[in-house]
Amino acid sequence: MQKRARCPLCGMVVWRSQIEKSHNIDILAQNRVVRAKGRGGFKFTRSEDVGLVALVRAKIKTLYEKYFEPVFPSIAVTPRVRARASILTRPSILIVPGVSVE
């Protein structure tokens, strides 16, 4: 069974192959093209919209901070206790034996 993912930026449901590709931020203007006998379609042309690019970048930054925010705990080492070489990590949690996090 193949699974699909929903883009947190636009809500589009995509296949894994689309996620693995590298995409640029392109702003396109959509124009309707009308032809004879009800035929037609849409034509896309590149457009410059600094405000929309800034909005997309801000949204990507917000999503990055939401899902990949680094953990910077303040660490106080207790006297007479040595921190061992092994450090166990879990998502968003840093565990160091013999070290307390304040």
C-alpha positions as CSV (number, residue, x, y, z in Angstrom):
1,M,0.0,0.0,0.0
2,Q,1.4,3.4,-1.0
3,K,1.0,6.3,1.3
4,R,0.7,10.0,0.5
5,A,1.6,13.0,2.6
6,R,-0.2,16.3,3.0
7,C,1.9,19.4,2.5
8,P,1.7,21.6,5.7
9,L,2.2,24.7,3.6
10,C,-0.6,24.4,1.0
11,G,-2.6,21.3,2.0
12,M,-2.0,19.4,-1.2
13,V,-1.8,15.6,-0.9
14,V,1.3,14.4,-2.7
15,W,3.2,11.3,-3.5
16,R,6.6,10.5,-1.9
17,S,8.4,11.3,-5.3
18,Q,7.2,14.9,-5.1
19,I,8.6,15.3,-1.6
20,E,12.0,13.9,-2.6
21,K,12.4,16.5,-5.4
22,S,13.9,19.9,-4.9
23,H,11.5,22.7,-5.8
24,N,12.0,26.5,-6.1
25,I,9.6,29.2,-4.9
26,D,8.1,30.2,-8.2
27,I,5.3,32.8,-8.5
28,L,3.1,32.2,-11.5
29,A,0.2,34.3,-12.8
30,Q,-2.7,32.2,-14.0
31,N,-4.6,33.5,-17.0
32,R,-7.6,31.8,-18.6
33,V,-7.3,31.2,-22.4
34,V,-10.6,31.0,-24.3
35,R,-10.6,29.3,-27.7
36,A,-13.3,28.4,-30.2
37,K,-16.1,26.0,-29.4
38,G,-15.7,26.3,-25.6
39,R,-12.2,25.0,-25.6
40,G,-9.5,26.7,-23.7
41,G,-7.4,26.3,-20.6
42,F,-5.0,28.2,-18.5
43,K,-1.7,29.8,-19.3
44,F,0.8,30.4,-16.5
45,T,3.4,33.2,-16.7
46,R,6.1,34.0,-14.3
47,S,5.3,36.9,-12.1
48,E,7.2,39.1,-9.5
49,D,5.3,39.3,-6.2
50,V,7.8,40.1,-3.4
51,G,5.0,40.0,-0.8
52,L,3.9,36.5,-1.7
53,V,7.5,35.2,-1.7
54,A,8.0,36.8,1.7
55,L,4.8,35.1,3.0
56,V,5.9,31.7,1.7
57,R,9.3,32.1,3.3
58,A,7.8,33.2,6.6
59,K,5.5,30.1,6.6
60,I,8.4,27.8,5.8
61,K,10.4,29.3,8.6
62,T,7.4,28.9,11.1
63,L,7.0,25.3,10.1
64,Y,10.7,24.6,10.5
65,E,10.7,26.1,14.0
66,K,7.6,24.2,14.9
67,Y,8.9,20.8,13.9
68,F,12.7,21.1,14.2
69,E,13.2,23.6,17.0
70,P,16.6,22.9,18.6
71,V,16.7,22.3,22.4
72,F,19.2,24.5,24.3
73,P,18.9,23.5,28.0
74,S,20.8,25.3,30.7
75,I,23.0,22.6,32.2
76,A,24.2,22.7,35.8
77,V,26.7,19.9,36.6
78,T,26.5,18.7,40.2
79,P,29.8,18.5,42.1
80,R,31.5,15.2,42.6
81,V,29.6,13.7,39.7
82,R,31.1,13.0,36.3
83,A,29.1,13.0,33.2
84,R,29.4,9.7,31.4
85,A,30.4,9.6,27.7
86,S,27.0,8.2,26.7
87,I,24.3,10.7,26.0
88,L,20.8,9.4,25.3
89,T,18.5,11.5,23.1
90,R,14.8,11.4,22.5
91,P,12.9,13.9,20.3
92,S,13.1,17.3,22.1
93,I,14.6,15.7,25.2
94,L,18.3,15.6,26.1
95,I,19.3,13.2,28.9
96,V,22.8,13.3,30.3
97,P,23.5,11.0,33.3
98,G,24.7,12.9,36.3
99,V,23.6,16.3,34.9
100,S,20.5,18.2,36.0
101,V,18.6,20.5,33.7
102,E,17.2,23.7,35.2
